[in-house]
Structure formats: C-alpha cells, structure tokens
Amino acid sequence: MWHDAMGGLFREAGRGPKTEFVPAVDVIEDPEGYHFHFEIAGVAADSIEVQVEDDHLVVEAERKRPEWPKEAEVHRAERHYGAIRRSFILPEDADREGVHAAYRDGVLEVTLSKRPETRPVKVKVEYEN
C-alpha cells in the first residue's frame, strides 16, 4: 500500500522544476490493478511518454504553443504550454511489466496490473453429500 503525507492511498515522487506543468490525475485501485487518469487535453499523442523507472511511474509530454500571426494581440493566455510531468512511487504489488497506456479525449489512462501472486484468489467450495 502507498501513502502520501495527507494519509491518502498514493505518494507522489518529487516534482520537477516549476517550469513543468503538473496535470490533474485520478488514481483508482481495483482487485486487478491500478488506473491512473491524467488530464492532458491539447497534447499531441506522439509527445506522450510513459515509463516505469525503478519503482516509479513517470508520465511526460509536451503541449506546444499554437503559432499565432505576428499581428495578433493576445488578450488572455491562461493555458499552460511546454513540459508536462508527473511521477508516482508504485506499490509493491504493481506489476512493472503489466503496463498499458491509452490516450483519448484529452485523458491519458495508464493501467498497471497487480502481480498475480498478490491478487485475491476466490476458492470454490465443494459440497459433499
């Protein structure tokens, strides 16, 4: 099991420099594994990198600033452009080999299976007459 300073169910690895954008994420555990849902709308799929390094899940991407005409006047610019990074320390029962990532509708879902030996096993009870 993993814990953060607030007593939650996960612990984040160190954050990068302040120039990196840290996307919102939901982390869900079910009996089969762990599901991370990263909110990274506007990111080109080919810029997304998902890696398991030692005991860390690392997600990196880049959101490129659109090319505006030179004569354009920007009245408000609130969206973040540039490097995106998020890193989590994985629990011991996460299978580092069983990782799947899919990007759809601005959300990156990364799924890590639990190691088979750590999953609950349902035992069938046989009844004798």
Stockholm file with secondary structure:
# STOCKHOLM 1.0

chainA/1-129         MWHDAMGGLFREAGRGPKTEFVPAVDVIEDPEGYHFHFEIAGVAADSIEVQVEDDHLVVEAERKRPEWPKEAEVHRAERHYGAIRRSFILPEDADREGVHAAYRDGVLEVTLSKRPETRPVKVKVEYEN
#=GR chainA/1-129 SS CCCCTTSCSCEECCCCCTTSBCCCEEEEEETTEEEEEEECTTCCGGGCEEEEETTEEEEEEEECCCCCCTTCCCSCCCSCCEEEEEEEECCTTEEEEEEEEEEETTEEEEEEEECGGGSCCCCCCCCCC
#=GC SS_cons         CCCCTTSCSCEECCCCCTTSBCCCEEEEEETTEEEEEEECTTCCGGGCEEEEETTEEEEEEEECCCCCCTTCCCSCCCSCCEEEEEEEECCTTEEEEEEEEEEETTEEEEEEEECGGGSCCCCCCCCCC
//
